[in-house]
Amino acid sequence: MTDTYAYETVQAINSGAFSGPGLNATVTGGLSFASTLNNGTVQGAFDTLYGMTSSNEPFLVQVSGIGELNQQAVRITIEVGGKERRLADEFLLATIKPNADRTSVTVSAYFVGHDN
């Protein structure tokens, strides 16, 4: 038996924030797209977020991954200038966990092969 798509979702991202040692920023918009299989696996989850860093630099974050509705493993790419420019060259992996009513998420991101 092959898995078939149960549904696809597209959702606007209206606000948010990043807070941590690598990046502090305000999300001003974005879009989330995911295809969910009939077995509950999220296949092809893609998010694009944009906004301003705490040092007043515009940024674009792209997220892609796979997982279940209650947790996903993803790769994050960041386009940003200024003092955060080094993040554009980093390889980041993360887990995403939504809250109970699915109105916000907690993202735990980690540098892979990071020397600092």
N, CA, C and O atoms as a Tinker XYZ file with bonds, in Angstrom:
   464  protein
     1  N      0.842000   -1.179000    0.000000    73     2
     2  CA     0.000000    0.000000    0.000000    64     1     3
     3  C      0.883000    1.237000    0.000000    63     2     4     5
     4  O      1.845000    1.312000    0.764000    81     3
     5  N      0.570000    2.190000   -0.836000    73     3     6
     6  CA     1.322000    3.437000   -0.862000    64     5     7
     7  C      0.552000    4.500000   -0.096000    63     6     8     9
     8  O     -0.677000    4.481000   -0.033000    81     7
     9  N      1.301000    5.420000    0.479000    73     7    10
    10  CA     0.667000    6.520000    1.190000    64     9    11
    11  C      0.089000    7.505000    0.187000    63    10    12    13
    12  O      0.708000    7.782000   -0.840000    81    11
    13  N     -1.071000    8.026000    0.471000    73    11    14
    14  CA    -1.675000    9.042000   -0.372000    64    13    15
    15  C     -1.879000   10.297000    0.452000    63    14    16    17
    16  O     -1.955000   10.250000    1.680000    81    15
    17  N     -1.968000   11.423000   -0.246000    73    15    18
    18  CA    -2.160000   12.687000    0.445000    64    17    19
    19  C     -3.584000   12.816000    0.931000    63    18    20    21
    20  O     -4.530000   12.665000    0.158000    81    19
    21  N     -3.736000   13.093000    2.210000    73    19    22
    22  CA    -5.050000   13.308000    2.798000    64    21    23
    23  C     -5.485000   14.754000    2.577000    63    22    24    25
    24  O     -6.638000   15.021000    2.239000    81    23
    25  N     -4.549000   15.684000    2.772000    73    23    26
    26  CA    -4.881000   17.092000    2.558000    64    25    27
    27  C     -3.609000   17.932000    2.493000    63    26    28    29
    28  O     -2.536000   17.522000    2.936000    81    27
    29  N     -3.774000   19.119000    1.925000    73    27    30
    30  CA    -2.704000   20.108000    1.883000    64    29    31
    31  C     -3.200000   21.368000    2.558000    63    30    32    33
    32  O     -4.376000   21.720000    2.460000    81    31
    33  N     -2.293000   22.044000    3.245000    73    31    34
    34  CA    -2.671000   23.280000    3.930000    64    33    35
    35  C     -1.728000   24.403000    3.532000    63    34    36    37
    36  O     -0.527000   24.197000    3.360000    81    35
    37  N     -2.284000   25.572000    3.392000    73    35    38
    38  CA    -1.520000   26.796000    3.186000    64    37    39
    39  C     -2.013000   27.766000    4.239000    63    38    40    41
    40  O     -3.215000   27.989000    4.388000    81    39
    41  N     -1.069000   28.340000    4.968000    73    39    42
    42  CA    -1.452000   29.205000    6.079000    64    41    43
    43  C     -0.566000   30.434000    6.110000    63    42    44    45
    44  O      0.652000   30.332000    5.964000    81    43
    45  N     -1.173000   31.593000    6.300000    73    43    46
    46  CA    -0.414000   32.836000    6.438000    64    45    47
    47  C      0.240000   32.897000    7.808000    63    46    48    49
    48  O     -0.334000   32.449000    8.801000    81    47
    49  N      1.432000   33.449000    7.855000    73    47    50
    50  CA     2.128000   33.703000    9.111000    64    49    51
    51  C      2.129000   35.217000    9.282000    63    50    52    53
    52  O      2.725000   35.934000    8.479000    81    51
    53  N      1.466000   35.703000   10.320000    73    51    54
    54  CA     1.272000   37.137000   10.493000    64    53    55
    55  C      2.273000   37.810000   11.414000    63    54    56    57
    56  O      2.507000   39.013000   11.307000    81    55
    57  N      2.866000   37.041000   12.320000    73    55    58
    58  CA     3.806000   37.642000   13.267000    64    57    59
    59  C      4.589000   36.536000   13.946000    63    58    60    61
    60  O      4.275000   35.354000   13.804000    81    59
    61  N      5.596000   36.927000   14.675000    73    59    62
    62  CA     6.399000   35.977000   15.420000    64    61    63
    63  C      7.710000   36.604000   15.836000    63    62    64    65
    64  O      7.939000   37.794000   15.618000    81    63
    65  N      8.571000   35.799000   16.436000    73    63    66
    66  CA     9.859000   36.302000   16.893000    64    65    67
    67  C     10.857000   35.158000   16.981000    63    66    68    69
    68  O     10.484000   34.007000   17.210000    81    67
    69  N     12.123000   35.488000   16.796000    73    67    70
    70  CA    13.241000   34.584000   17.045000    64    69    71
    71  C     13.999000   35.150000   18.225000    63    70    72    73
    72  O     14.215000   36.359000   18.307000    81    71
    73  N     14.404000   34.287000   19.138000    73    71    74
    74  CA    15.164000   34.729000   20.286000    64    73    75
    75  C     16.175000   33.659000   20.637000    63    74    76    77
    76  O     15.810000   32.514000   20.902000    81    75
    77  N     17.440000   34.026000   20.639000    73    75    78
    78  CA    18.475000   33.073000   20.988000    64    77    79
    79  C     19.849000   33.644000   20.757000    63    78    80    81
    80  O     19.981000   34.802000   20.363000    81    79
    81  N     20.886000   32.842000   20.996000    73    79    82
    82  CA    22.251000   33.342000   20.864000    64    81    83
    83  C     22.640000   33.660000   19.420000    63    82    84    85
    84  O     23.536000   34.475000   19.199000    81    83
    85  N     21.992000   33.042000   18.435000    73    83    86
    86  CA    22.351000   33.274000   17.037000    64    85    87
    87  C     21.574000   34.365000   16.353000    63    86    88    89
    88  O     22.087000   35.011000   15.438000    81    87
    89  N     20.335000   34.586000   16.779000    73    87    90
    90  CA    19.482000   35.546000   16.082000    64    89    91
    91  C     18.345000   36.004000   16.985000    63    90    92    93
    92  O     17.660000   35.195000   17.612000    81    91
    93  N     18.162000   37.312000   17.037000    73    91    94
    94  CA    16.989000   37.918000   17.666000    64    93    95
    95  C     16.315000   38.745000   16.590000    63    94    96    97
    96  O     16.928000   39.646000   16.017000    81    95
    97  N     15.053000   38.442000   16.312000    73    95    98
    98  CA    14.386000   39.102000   15.198000    64    97    99
    99  C     12.881000   39.076000   15.383000    63    98   100   101
   100  O     12.343000   38.276000   16.149000    81    99
   101  N     12.213000   39.969000   14.664000    73    99   102
   102  CA    10.762000   40.030000   14.640000    64   101   103
   103  C     10.280000   39.576000   13.268000    63   102   104   105
   104  O     10.725000   40.090000   12.242000    81   103
   105  N      9.373000   38.614000   13.260000    73   103   106
   106  CA     8.764000   38.135000   12.014000    64   105   107
   107  C      7.583000   39.044000   11.699000    63   106   108   109
   108  O      6.714000   39.257000   12.544000    81   107
   109  N      7.554000   39.580000   10.479000    73   107   110
   110  CA     6.445000   40.445000   10.083000    64   109   111
   111  C      5.499000   39.770000    9.097000    63   110   112   113
   112  O      4.415000   40.289000    8.830000    81   111
   113  N      5.893000   38.618000    8.550000    73   111   114
   114  CA     5.006000   37.907000    7.641000    64   113   115
   115  C      5.631000   36.631000    7.134000    63   114   116   117
   116  O      6.797000   36.337000    7.394000    81   115
   117  N      4.823000   35.873000    6.398000    73   115   118
   118  CA     5.324000   34.640000    5.812000    64   117   119
   119  C      4.197000   33.741000    5.370000    63   118   120   121
   120  O      3.025000   34.116000    5.411000    81   119
   121  N      4.568000   32.544000    4.946000    73   119   122
   122  CA     3.619000   31.567000    4.432000    64   121   123
   123  C      4.090000   30.173000    4.818000    63   122   124   125
   124  O      5.285000   29.878000    4.786000    81   123
   125  N      3.139000   29.317000    5.183000    73   123   126
   126  CA     3.439000   27.935000    5.534000    64   125   127
   127  C      2.623000   27.018000    4.626000    63   126   128   129
   128  O      1.427000   27.233000    4.426000    81   127
   129  N      3.282000   25.992000    4.076000    73   127   130
   130  CA     2.623000   25.018000    3.212000    64   129   131
   131  C      3.034000   23.628000    3.642000    63   130   132   133
   132  O      4.212000   23.379000    3.895000    81   131
   133  N      2.066000   22.710000    3.729000    73   131   134
   134  CA     2.392000   21.330000    4.097000    64   133   135
   135  C      1.416000   20.377000    3.426000    63   134   136   137
   136  O      0.232000   20.674000    3.274000    81   135
   137  N      1.938000   19.236000    3.033000    73   135   138
   138  CA     1.120000   18.122000    2.547000    64   137   139
   139  C      1.134000   17.051000    3.622000    63   138   140   141
   140  O      2.200000   16.656000    4.093000    81   139
   141  N     -0.032000   16.583000    4.010000    73   139   142
   142  CA    -0.143000   15.574000    5.056000    64   141   143
   143  C     -0.661000   14.277000    4.453000    63   142   144   145
   144  O     -1.675000   14.265000    3.754000    81   143
   145  N      0.047000   13.183000    4.732000    73   143   146
   146  CA    -0.364000   11.874000    4.229000    64   145   147
   147  C     -1.487000   11.307000    5.073000    63   146   148   149
   148  O     -1.729000   11.770000    6.188000    81   147
   149  N     -2.169000   10.313000    4.551000    73   147   150
   150  CA    -3.283000    9.726000    5.292000    64   149   151
   151  C     -2.842000    9.016000    6.575000    63   150   152   153
   152  O     -3.673000    8.735000    7.438000    81   151
   153  N     -1.541000    8.723000    6.710000    73   151   154
   154  CA    -1.053000    8.116000    7.955000    64   153   155
   155  C     -0.636000    9.163000    8.989000    63   154   156   157
   156  O     -0.120000    8.810000   10.050000    81   155
   157  N     -0.855000   10.463000    8.688000    73   155   158
   158  CA    -0.545000   11.536000    9.621000    64   157   159
   159  C      0.835000   12.133000    9.476000    63   158   160   161
   160  O      1.166000   13.083000   10.185000    81   159
   161  N      1.663000   11.601000    8.568000    73   159   162
   162  CA     2.999000   12.146000    8.352000    64   161   163
   163  C      2.907000   13.432000    7.540000    63   162   164   165
   164  O      2.227000   13.484000    6.516000    81   163
   165  N      3.599000   14.466000    8.006000    73   163   166
   166  CA     3.702000   15.708000    7.249000    64   165   167
   167  C      4.838000   15.528000    6.262000    63   166   168   169
   168  O      5.995000   15.389000    6.658000    81   167
   169  N      4.519000   15.532000    5.005000    73   167   170
   170  CA     5.494000   15.335000    3.928000    64   169   171
   171  C      5.627000   16.652000    3.184000    63   170   172   173
   172  O      4.628000   17.210000    2.730000    81   171
   173  N      6.815000   17.143000    3.056000    73   171   174
   174  CA     7.003000   18.379000    2.309000    64   173   175
   175  C      6.457000   19.587000    3.026000    63   174   176   177
   176  O      5.620000   20.306000    2.480000    81   175
   177  N      6.915000   19.825000    4.240000    73   175   178
   178  CA     6.541000   21.035000    4.975000    64   177   179
   179  C      7.501000   22.146000    4.575000    63   178   180   181
   180  O      8.718000   21.982000    4.661000    81   179
   181  N      6.957000   23.270000    4.138000    73   179   182
   182  CA     7.774000   24.397000    3.712000    64   181   183
   183  C      7.231000   25.680000    4.334000    63   182   184   185
   184  O      6.029000   25.943000    4.285000    81   183
   185  N      8.119000   26.469000    4.917000    73   183   186
   186  CA     7.749000   27.760000    5.489000    64   185   187
   187  C      8.710000   28.817000    4.977000    63   186   188   189
   188  O      9.902000   28.558000    4.808000    81   187
   189  N      8.193000   29.995000    4.733000    73   187   190
   190  CA     9.013000   31.150000    4.395000    64   189   191
   191  C      8.592000   32.281000    5.322000    63   190   192   193
   192  O      7.414000   32.632000    5.389000    81   191
   193  N      9.561000   32.849000    6.039000    73   191   194
   194  CA     9.319000   33.919000    6.996000    64   193   195
   195  C     10.220000   35.102000    6.661000    63   194   196   197
   196  O     11.337000   34.919000    6.175000    81   195
   197  N      9.736000   36.312000    6.920000    73   195   198
   198  CA    10.578000   37.487000    6.712000    64   197   199
   199  C     10.293000   38.511000    7.803000    63   198   200   201
   200  O      9.254000   38.472000    8.462000    81   199
   201  N     11.243000   39.428000    7.978000    73   199   202
   202  CA    11.089000   40.461000    8.989000    64   201   203
   203  C     12.376000   41.232000    9.180000    63   202   204   205
   204  O     13.154000   41.398000    8.241000    81   203
   205  N     12.602000   41.707000   10.400000    73   203   206
   206  CA    13.776000   42.516000   10.728000    64   205   207
   207  C     14.476000   41.955000   11.953000    63   206   208   209
   208  O     13.835000   41.531000   12.915000    81   207
   209  N     15.807000   41.959000   11.905000    73   207   210
   210  CA    16.593000   41.521000   13.054000    64   209   211
   211  C     16.656000   42.638000   14.086000    63   210   212   213
   212  O     16.258000   43.772000   13.816000    81   211
   213  N     17.156000   42.309000   15.260000    73   211   214
   214  CA    17.291000   43.314000   16.311000    64   213   215
   215  C     18.315000   44.382000   15.947000    63   214   216   217
   216  O     18.327000   45.459000   16.544000    81   215
   217  N     19.182000   44.089000   14.960000    73   215   218
   218  CA    20.143000   45.099000   14.486000    64   217   219
   219  C     19.621000   45.816000   13.240000    63   218   220   221
   220  O     20.389000   46.446000   12.513000    81   219
   221  N     18.319000   45.716000   13.000000    73   219   222
   222  CA    17.623000   46.421000   11.934000    64   221   223
   223  C     18.024000   45.976000   10.522000    63   222   224   225
   224  O     18.061000   46.789000    9.599000    81   223
   225  N     18.325000   44.680000   10.361000    73   223   226
   226  CA    18.614000   44.100000    9.050000    64   225   227
   227  C     17.424000   43.266000    8.600000    63   226   228   229
   228  O     16.871000   42.505000    9.394000    81   227
   229  N     17.018000   43.396000    7.335000    73   227   230
   230  CA    15.951000   42.521000    6.845000    64   229   231
   231  C     16.452000   41.087000    6.733000    63   230   232   233
   232  O     17.634000   40.863000    6.470000    81   231
   233  N     15.567000   40.117000    6.929000    73   231   234
   234  CA    15.966000   38.716000    6.809000    64   233   235
   235  C     14.874000   37.925000    6.107000    63   234   236   237
   236  O     13.715000   38.336000    6.057000    81   235
   237  N     15.273000   36.782000    5.568000    73   235   238
   238  CA    14.375000   35.799000    4.980000    64   237   239
   239  C     14.802000   34.449000    5.511000    63   238   240   241
   240  O     15.976000   34.088000    5.414000    81   239
   241  N     13.870000   33.695000    6.070000    73   239   242
   242  CA    14.144000   32.357000    6.586000    64   241   243
   243  C     13.293000   31.373000    5.801000    63   242   244   245
   244  O     12.095000   31.586000    5.617000    81   243
   245  N     13.921000   30.285000    5.334000    73   243   246
   246  CA    13.186000   29.225000    4.658000    64   245   247
   247  C     13.388000   27.933000    5.433000    63   246   248   249
   248  O     14.503000   27.596000    5.829000    81   247
   249  N     12.283000   27.214000    5.644000    73   247   250
   250  CA    12.265000   25.998000    6.442000    64   249   251
   251  C     11.674000   24.881000    5.593000    63   250   252   253
   252  O     10.651000   25.072000    4.935000    81   251
   253  N     12.316000   23.713000    5.606000    73   251   254
   254  CA    11.747000   22.557000    4.901000    64   253   255
   255  C     12.016000   21.308000    5.723000    63   254   256   257
   256  O     13.066000   21.180000    6.352000    81   255
   257  N     11.044000   20.373000    5.712000    73   255   258
   258  CA    11.241000   19.174000    6.501000    64   257   259
   259  C     10.121000   18.172000    6.379000    63   258   260   261
   260  O      9.302000   18.209000    5.462000    81   259
   261  N     10.120000   17.267000    7.352000    73   259   262
   262  CA     9.182000   16.153000    7.378000    64   261   263
   263  C      8.914000   15.798000    8.837000    63   262   264   265
   264  O      9.708000   16.140000    9.713000    81   263
   265  N      7.816000   15.123000    9.103000    73   263   266
   266  CA     7.545000   14.693000   10.469000    64   265   267
   267  C      6.094000   14.337000   10.672000    63   266   268   269
   268  O      5.398000   13.934000    9.740000    81   267
   269  N      5.646000   14.491000   11.906000    73   267   270
   270  CA     4.258000   14.259000   12.267000    64   269   271
   271  C      3.619000   15.594000   12.582000    63   270   272   273
   272  O      4.310000   16.607000   12.689000    81   271
   273  N      2.319000   15.603000   12.729000    73   271   274
   274  CA     1.636000   16.864000   13.015000    64   273   275
   275  C      2.107000   17.509000   14.303000    63   274   276   277
   276  O      2.122000   18.736000   14.403000    81   275
   277  N      2.493000   16.708000   15.298000    73   275   278
   278  CA     2.896000   17.276000   16.587000    64   277   279
   279  C      4.392000   17.540000   16.707000    63   278   280   281
   280  O      4.831000   18.082000   17.721000    81   279
   281  N      5.194000   17.172000   15.697000    73   279   282
   282  CA     6.629000   17.461000   15.724000    64   281   283
   283  C      7.234000   17.193000   14.354000    63   282   284   285
   284  O      6.915000   16.197000   13.704000    81   283
   285  N      8.109000   18.093000   13.924000    73   283   286
   286  CA     8.763000   17.943000   12.629000    64   285   287
   287  C     10.259000   18.210000   12.763000    63   286   288   289
   288  O     10.687000   19.020000   13.585000    81   287
   289  N     11.047000   17.515000   11.942000    73   287   290
   290  CA    12.482000   17.779000   11.833000    64   289   291
   291  C     12.687000   18.555000   10.537000    63   290   292   293
   292  O     12.172000   18.167000    9.489000    81   291
   293  N     13.439000   19.649000   10.608000    73   291   294
   294  CA    13.557000   20.546000    9.459000    64   293   295
   295  C     14.975000   21.053000    9.266000    63   294   296   297
   296  O     15.809000   20.985000   10.170000    81   295
   297  N     15.229000   21.560000    8.071000    73   295   298
   298  CA    16.448000   22.305000    7.767000    64   297   299
   299  C     16.057000   23.759000    7.605000    63   298   300   301
   300  O     15.026000   24.064000    7.004000    81   299
   301  N     16.864000   24.650000    8.130000    73   299   302
   302  CA    16.597000   26.085000    8.080000    64   301   303
   303  C     17.715000   26.769000    7.301000    63   302   304   305
   304  O     18.895000   26.516000    7.544000    81   303
   305  N     17.338000   27.640000    6.359000    73   303   306
   306  CA    18.312000   28.505000    5.691000    64   305   307
   307  C     17.918000   29.951000    5.975000    63   306   308   309
   308  O     16.737000   30.296000    6.012000    81   307
   309  N     18.925000   30.779000    6.171000    73   307   310
   310  CA    18.698000   32.177000    6.533000    64   309   311
   311  C     19.450000   33.074000    5.557000    63   310   312   313
   312  O     20.635000   32.870000    5.291000    81   311
   313  N     18.752000   34.060000    5.035000    73   311   314
   314  CA    19.373000   35.111000    4.226000    64   313   315
   315  C     19.291000   36.394000    5.038000    63   314   316   317
   316  O     18.203000   36.884000    5.340000    81   315
   317  N     20.450000   36.930000    5.388000    73   315   318
   318  CA    20.495000   38.131000    6.216000    64   317   319
   319  C     21.843000   38.815000    6.023000    63   318   320   321
   320  O     22.824000   38.168000    5.657000    81   319
   321  N     21.890000   40.100000    6.264000    73   319   322
   322  CA    23.137000   40.849000    6.168000    64   321   323
   323  C     23.588000   41.315000    7.534000    63   322   324   325
   324  O     23.145000   40.802000    8.562000    81   323
   325  N     24.472000   42.292000    7.531000    73   323   326
   326  CA    24.943000   42.876000    8.778000    64   325   327
   327  C     25.709000   41.897000    9.637000    63   326   328   329
   328  O     26.347000   40.977000    9.125000    81   327
   329  N     25.646000   42.091000   10.946000    73   327   330
   330  CA    26.426000   41.258000   11.855000    64   329   331
   331  C     25.946000   39.810000   11.887000    63   330   332   333
   332  O     26.684000   38.929000   12.329000    81   331
   333  N     24.720000   39.548000   11.425000    73   331   334
   334  CA    24.196000   38.182000   11.375000    64   333   335
   335  C     24.524000   37.480000   10.054000    63   334   336   337
   336  O     24.090000   36.347000    9.848000    81   335
   337  N     25.267000   38.112000    9.166000    73   335   338
   338  CA    25.569000   37.575000    7.835000    64   337   339
   339  C     26.134000   36.155000    7.882000    63   338   340   341
   340  O     25.864000   35.359000    6.983000    81   339
   341  N     26.901000   35.830000    8.901000    73   339   342
   342  CA    27.504000   34.495000    9.009000    64   341   343
   343  C     26.455000   33.382000    9.040000    63   342   344   345
   344  O     26.747000   32.245000    8.673000    81   343
   345  N     25.221000   33.710000    9.482000    73   343   346
   346  CA    24.167000   32.706000    9.548000    64   345   347
   347  C     23.786000   32.170000    8.172000    63   346   348   349
   348  O     23.307000   31.043000    8.057000    81   347
   349  N     23.995000   32.966000    7.133000    73   347   350
   350  CA    23.665000   32.533000    5.773000    64   349   351
   351  C     24.569000   31.385000    5.322000    63   350   352   353
   352  O     24.218000   30.652000    4.397000    81   351
   353  N     25.714000   31.224000    5.956000    73   351   354
   354  CA    26.652000   30.166000    5.590000    64   353   355
   355  C     26.553000   28.938000    6.499000    63   354   356   357
   356  O     27.274000   27.961000    6.297000    81   355
   357  N     25.684000   28.979000    7.479000    73   355   358
   358  CA    25.571000   27.884000    8.448000    64   357   359
   359  C     24.570000   26.828000    7.993000    63   358   360   361
   360  O     23.665000   27.108000    7.207000    81   359
   361  N     24.748000   25.612000    8.499000    73   359   362
   362  CA    23.805000   24.528000    8.272000    64   361   363
   363  C     23.053000   24.332000    9.575000    63   362   364   365
   364  O     23.642000   23.943000   10.584000    81   363
   365  N     21.753000   24.602000    9.558000    73   363   366
   366  CA    20.938000   24.502000   10.763000    64   365   367
   367  C     19.904000   23.396000   10.628000    63   366   368   369
   368  O     19.213000   23.292000    9.615000    81   367
   369  N     19.810000   22.576000   11.659000    73   367   370
   370  CA    18.742000   21.592000   11.772000    64   369   371
   371  C     17.897000   21.982000   12.966000    63   370   372   373
   372  O     18.396000   22.582000   13.919000    81   371
   373  N     16.607000   21.642000   12.917000    73   371   374
   374  CA    15.718000   22.057000   14.000000    64   373   375
   375  C     14.562000   21.095000   14.157000    63   374   376   377
   376  O     14.263000   20.295000   13.270000    81   375
   377  N     13.923000   21.192000   15.299000    73   375   378
   378  CA    12.647000   20.524000   15.511000    64   377   379
   379  C     11.596000   21.604000   15.734000    63   378   380   381
   380  O     11.870000   22.652000   16.318000    81   379
   381  N     10.391000   21.324000   15.257000    73   379   382
   382  CA     9.279000   22.251000   15.404000    64   381   383
   383  C      8.165000   21.540000   16.153000    63   382   384   385
   384  O      7.737000   20.452000   15.765000    81   383
   385  N      7.698000   22.166000   17.233000    73   383   386
   386  CA     6.593000   21.609000   18.019000    64   385   387
   387  C      5.505000   22.676000   18.151000    63   386   388   389
   388  O      5.749000   23.736000   18.728000    81   387
   389  N      4.309000   22.408000   17.624000    73   387   390
   390  CA     3.213000   23.362000   17.800000    64   389   391
   391  C      2.612000   23.281000   19.194000    63   390   392   393
   392  O      2.723000   22.258000   19.870000    81   391
   393  N      1.966000   24.380000   19.626000    73   391   394
   394  CA     1.250000   24.327000   20.895000    64   393   395
   395  C     -0.050000   23.536000   20.703000    63   394   396   397
   396  O     -0.364000   23.134000   19.582000    81   395
   397  N     -0.792000   23.314000   21.761000    73   395   398
   398  CA    -1.969000   22.442000   21.724000    64   397   399
   399  C     -3.032000   22.906000   20.734000    63   398   400   401
   400  O     -3.647000   22.076000   20.064000    81   399
   401  N     -3.260000   24.216000   20.628000    73   399   402
   402  CA    -4.293000   24.688000   19.697000    64   401   403
   403  C     -3.723000   25.088000   18.335000    63   402   404   405
   404  O     -4.425000   25.657000   17.498000    81   403
   405  N     -2.427000   24.778000   18.124000    73   403   406
   406  CA    -1.755000   24.974000   16.835000    64   405   407
   407  C     -1.773000   26.435000   16.368000    63   406   408   409
   408  O     -1.904000   26.706000   15.174000    81   407
   409  N     -1.641000   27.377000   17.316000    73   407   410
   410  CA    -1.603000   28.790000   16.963000    64   409   411
   411  C     -0.190000   29.360000   17.028000    63   410   412   413
   412  O      0.053000   30.475000   16.568000    81   411
   413  N      0.743000   28.596000   17.598000    73   411   414
   414  CA     2.143000   29.014000   17.638000    64   413   415
   415  C      3.015000   27.769000   17.709000    63   414   416   417
   416  O      2.533000   26.674000   17.998000    81   415
   417  N      4.299000   27.949000   17.443000    73   415   418
   418  CA     5.238000   26.835000   17.478000    64   417   419
   419  C      6.476000   27.212000   18.275000    63   418   420   421
   420  O      6.816000   28.388000   18.406000    81   419
   421  N      7.140000   26.200000   18.801000    73   419   422
   422  CA     8.455000   26.362000   19.406000    64   421   423
   423  C      9.449000   25.673000   18.496000    63   422   424   425
   424  O      9.278000   24.505000   18.147000    81   423
   425  N     10.485000   26.396000   18.114000    73   423   426
   426  CA    11.522000   25.859000   17.232000    64   425   427
   427  C     12.822000   25.797000   18.012000    63   426   428   429
   428  O     13.271000   26.799000   18.568000    81   427
   429  N     13.425000   24.617000   18.051000    73   427   430
   430  CA    14.750000   24.450000   18.660000    64   429   431
   431  C     15.721000   24.172000   17.525000    63   430   432   433
   432  O     15.662000   23.115000   16.898000    81   431
   433  N     16.622000   25.123000   17.258000    73   431   434
   434  CA    17.547000   25.017000   16.125000    64   433   435
   435  C     18.970000   24.814000   16.617000    63   434   436   437
   436  O     19.359000   25.307000   17.675000    81   435
   437  N     19.736000   24.076000   15.822000    73   435   438
   438  CA    21.120000   23.743000   16.176000    64   437   439
   439  C     22.025000   23.895000   14.962000    63   438   440   441
   440  O     21.675000   23.482000   13.856000    81   439
   441  N     23.182000   24.487000   15.179000    73   439   442
   442  CA    24.196000   24.549000   14.138000    64   441   443
   443  C     24.820000   23.178000   13.983000    63   442   444   445
   444  O     25.154000   22.546000   14.985000    81   443
   445  N     24.988000   22.703000   12.781000    73   443   446
   446  CA    25.646000   21.418000   12.501000    64   445   447
   447  C     27.039000   21.751000   11.991000    63   446   448   449
   448  O     27.187000   22.484000   11.013000    81   447
   449  N     28.064000   21.212000   12.653000    73   447   450
   450  CA    29.437000   21.468000   12.238000    64   449   451
   451  C     29.899000   22.866000   12.547000    63   450   452   453
   452  O     30.810000   23.376000   11.894000    81   451
   453  N     29.288000   23.498000   13.530000    73   451   454
   454  CA    29.607000   24.873000   13.906000    64   453   455
   455  C     30.820000   24.882000   14.826000    63   454   456   457
   456  O     30.857000   24.131000   15.800000    81   455
   457  N     31.809000   25.716000   14.537000    73   455   458
   458  CA    33.051000   25.744000   15.313000    64   457   459
   459  C     33.026000   26.740000   16.466000    63   458   460   461
   460  O     33.851000   26.634000   17.374000    81   459
   461  N     32.111000   27.702000   16.461000    73   459   462
   462  CA    32.123000   28.734000   17.501000    64   461   463
   463  C     31.378000   28.308000   18.728000    63   462   464
   464  O     31.295000   29.066000   19.694000    81   463
